[in-house]
Amino acid sequence: MIKYTLKGLNAEQQAQQLKKLPSLYKRLEGFVTATVVVYLILFMALHVNYKKLGTEPAATQIIACLLVLAIASALAVFICNKFVTPLSNAKKISAIKTGQVEIITVKTSRAIKRADFDDFGSAFYIDVTDKNRKKTLFLWGQYLDEGDCQNNFPNTEFEIIRQPGSDEFMSFRLLGQHFKEDKTLPPFDKKIWQTGAYPVNGDLLDQSIDEIT
């Protein structure tokens, strides 16, 4: 059995997520780095296209440099907010305070293990029933080889807390009894790695555990 429940983040979960936000130093570092890179690119382009710039009066050169710096700063803000680290955490803080977590409760009695590949962590296929249909929950990560999971997983009952749809878990808690997996499959081969045709942590596969090979 697998059950999904959505609820708002409690104070502890909010604090946990807020700690993961980039610090002011990290945000400023990203902005300064982006500004310098963009400035150098723009200045070089300006110098190549306007070779006489170096012969212009000092005041003109200073104005040109300041103009390029202003444009570079504006572009750096856009790049940081769009692709790197936003200058402000305000939107993320608001999302955390108004966001929800997905609580996944699993009860099972069968599992298949997938051997670790290059220290990525063990993987398990967990037999579950979802809306009266046989499916398979895929779990993968070093967390399955550490702490309580090291000697007690697979387990007859466990609880996952994550942001909806995420492959990173905020919490993974064992609630039942340890049992032995049916078998252990070899690690994913190179062909699968190259094609990317493998599930990720937390995927619910639309096939029964008996179809896993």
C-alpha positions as CSV (number, residue, x, y, z in Angstrom):
1,M,0.0,0.0,0.0
2,I,1.1,3.5,-0.8
3,K,-0.6,6.6,0.4
4,Y,0.0,10.3,-0.6
5,T,-1.0,13.2,1.7
6,L,-0.4,16.9,1.1
7,K,-0.1,19.3,4.1
8,G,1.5,22.6,4.9
9,L,5.1,22.8,6.2
10,N,5.3,22.9,10.0
11,A,7.7,25.3,11.8
12,E,10.5,22.7,11.9
13,Q,10.2,21.9,8.2
14,Q,10.2,25.6,7.3
15,A,13.3,26.1,9.3
16,Q,14.9,23.2,7.7
17,Q,14.2,24.6,4.2
18,L,15.2,28.1,5.1
19,K,18.6,26.9,6.2
20,K,19.2,25.6,2.7
21,L,18.8,29.0,1.1
22,P,22.0,30.7,-0.2
23,S,23.6,33.1,2.2
24,L,24.0,36.8,1.5
25,Y,27.7,36.2,0.9
26,K,26.9,33.4,-1.6
27,R,24.4,35.6,-3.5
28,L,26.8,38.6,-3.6
29,E,29.6,36.3,-4.8
30,G,27.5,35.1,-7.7
31,F,26.5,38.6,-8.6
32,V,30.1,40.0,-8.6
33,T,31.4,37.0,-10.6
34,A,28.6,37.4,-13.2
35,T,29.2,41.2,-13.4
36,V,33.0,40.8,-13.9
37,V,32.6,38.2,-16.6
38,V,29.9,40.1,-18.5
39,Y,31.9,43.4,-18.1
40,L,35.0,41.8,-19.6
41,I,33.0,40.4,-22.5
42,L,31.3,43.7,-23.3
43,F,34.5,45.8,-22.8
44,M,36.4,43.5,-25.2
45,A,33.6,43.7,-27.7
46,L,33.5,47.5,-27.4
47,H,37.3,47.8,-27.7
48,V,37.4,45.6,-30.9
49,N,34.6,47.5,-32.6
50,Y,35.8,50.9,-31.5
51,K,39.6,50.8,-31.7
52,K,39.8,54.6,-31.3
53,L,38.4,54.3,-27.7
54,G,41.9,54.2,-26.3
55,T,42.8,57.5,-27.9
56,E,39.7,59.3,-26.6
57,P,40.0,61.8,-23.7
58,A,40.1,60.3,-20.2
59,A,36.7,61.6,-19.4
60,T,35.2,59.9,-22.4
61,Q,36.9,56.6,-21.5
62,I,35.7,56.7,-17.9
63,I,32.1,57.4,-19.1
64,A,32.3,54.5,-21.5
65,C,33.6,52.2,-18.8
66,L,30.9,53.2,-16.4
67,L,28.3,52.7,-19.1
68,V,29.6,49.2,-19.8
69,L,29.7,48.5,-16.0
70,A,26.0,49.6,-15.7
71,I,25.0,47.4,-18.6
72,A,27.0,44.5,-17.2
73,S,25.5,44.9,-13.7
74,A,22.0,44.9,-15.2
75,L,22.7,41.8,-17.3
76,A,24.3,40.1,-14.2
77,V,21.1,40.6,-12.2
78,F,19.1,39.0,-15.0
79,I,21.6,36.1,-15.3
80,C,21.7,35.5,-11.5
81,N,17.9,35.6,-11.1
82,K,17.3,33.4,-14.1
83,F,20.1,30.9,-14.2
84,V,22.3,31.1,-11.1
85,T,21.6,32.3,-7.5
86,P,18.9,35.0,-7.2
87,L,20.0,38.2,-5.4
88,S,17.0,38.0,-3.1
89,N,15.6,35.0,-1.2
90,A,12.2,36.7,-0.9
91,K,10.4,34.6,-3.4
92,K,11.8,31.3,-2.0
93,I,11.0,32.3,1.5
94,S,7.4,33.1,0.5
95,A,7.2,29.7,-1.3
96,I,8.5,27.9,1.8
97,K,6.1,29.6,4.1
98,T,3.1,29.0,1.9
99,G,4.2,25.7,0.4
100,Q,3.2,22.1,1.1
101,V,5.0,18.9,1.7
102,E,4.0,15.5,0.4
103,I,3.8,12.7,3.0
104,I,4.2,9.2,1.5
105,T,3.2,6.3,3.7
106,V,4.3,2.9,2.5
107,K,3.4,-0.6,3.7
108,T,5.0,-3.5,1.9
109,S,6.3,-7.1,2.2
110,R,8.4,-7.4,-0.9
111,A,11.5,-5.7,-2.3
112,I,14.2,-6.2,-4.9
113,K,17.6,-4.6,-4.4
114,R,19.8,-3.0,-7.1
115,A,23.5,-3.2,-6.3
116,D,25.4,0.1,-5.9
117,F,27.2,1.6,-8.9
118,D,30.2,3.8,-8.3
119,D,29.2,4.8,-4.8
120,F,25.8,6.3,-5.8
121,G,24.1,4.2,-3.1
122,S,21.9,1.1,-3.1
123,A,18.6,1.1,-4.9
124,F,15.4,-0.8,-4.0
125,Y,12.2,-1.7,-5.9
126,I,9.4,-1.7,-3.4
127,D,6.2,-3.6,-4.0
128,V,3.1,-1.3,-3.5
129,T,-0.5,-1.1,-4.3
130,D,-1.8,2.3,-5.6
131,K,-5.5,2.7,-6.2
132,N,-5.9,-1.1,-6.3
133,R,-3.2,-1.5,-8.9
134,K,0.1,-3.2,-8.4
135,K,3.0,-0.8,-8.9
136,T,6.6,-0.4,-7.8
137,L,8.2,2.4,-5.8
138,F,11.8,3.0,-6.7
139,L,14.2,4.3,-3.9
140,W,17.8,5.1,-4.6
141,G,20.5,6.8,-2.6
142,Q,23.3,6.6,0.0
143,Y,20.7,7.2,2.7
144,L,19.6,3.6,2.3
145,D,23.1,2.4,3.3
146,E,23.4,4.7,6.3
147,G,22.0,5.1,9.8
148,D,18.9,3.1,10.7
149,C,18.4,2.0,7.1
150,Q,21.7,0.2,7.0
151,N,20.5,-2.8,9.0
152,N,16.7,-2.3,8.8
153,F,15.8,-1.7,5.2
154,P,13.8,-3.1,3.4
155,N,11.1,-2.4,6.0
156,T,7.5,-3.3,6.2
157,E,6.4,0.3,6.8
158,F,8.1,3.6,6.3
159,E,7.3,7.3,5.8
160,I,8.7,9.8,3.3
161,I,8.4,13.5,3.5
162,R,9.4,15.6,0.5
163,Q,8.4,18.6,-1.6
164,P,5.8,17.4,-4.1
165,G,7.4,15.5,-6.9
166,S,11.0,16.0,-5.7
167,D,13.6,13.2,-5.8
168,E,15.2,14.7,-2.6
169,F,13.6,13.7,0.7
170,M,13.2,16.0,3.6
171,S,12.7,13.0,5.9
172,F,12.8,9.2,5.6
173,R,11.6,7.3,8.7
174,L,11.2,3.6,9.3
175,L,8.1,2.5,11.1
176,G,7.9,-1.3,10.7
177,Q,10.1,-4.4,10.7
178,H,13.1,-5.4,8.6
179,F,12.6,-8.1,6.0
180,K,14.9,-9.7,3.4
181,E,14.7,-8.6,-0.2
182,D,13.7,-11.2,-2.8
183,K,17.0,-10.9,-4.7
184,T,19.8,-8.5,-5.7
185,L,20.1,-7.3,-9.3
186,P,23.4,-6.1,-10.7
187,P,24.2,-2.4,-11.0
188,F,22.8,-0.4,-14.0
189,D,25.1,-1.0,-17.0
190,K,26.9,1.6,-19.0
191,K,24.2,1.6,-21.8
192,I,21.5,2.6,-19.3
193,W,23.7,5.4,-17.9
194,Q,24.4,6.7,-21.4
195,T,20.8,6.7,-22.4
196,G,19.5,8.0,-19.1
197,A,16.8,5.3,-19.2
198,Y,16.7,4.7,-15.4
199,P,14.3,5.8,-12.8
200,V,15.1,8.4,-10.1
201,N,14.7,8.3,-6.3
202,G,11.0,8.4,-5.4
203,D,9.6,7.4,-8.8
204,L,6.4,5.3,-8.8
205,L,6.8,2.8,-11.7
206,D,3.7,1.7,-13.5
207,Q,4.7,-2.0,-13.3
208,S,4.5,-4.7,-10.8
209,I,7.6,-5.9,-8.9
210,D,7.4,-9.2,-10.7
211,E,8.2,-7.4,-14.0
212,I,11.4,-5.9,-12.7
213,T,14.5,-7.6,-14.2
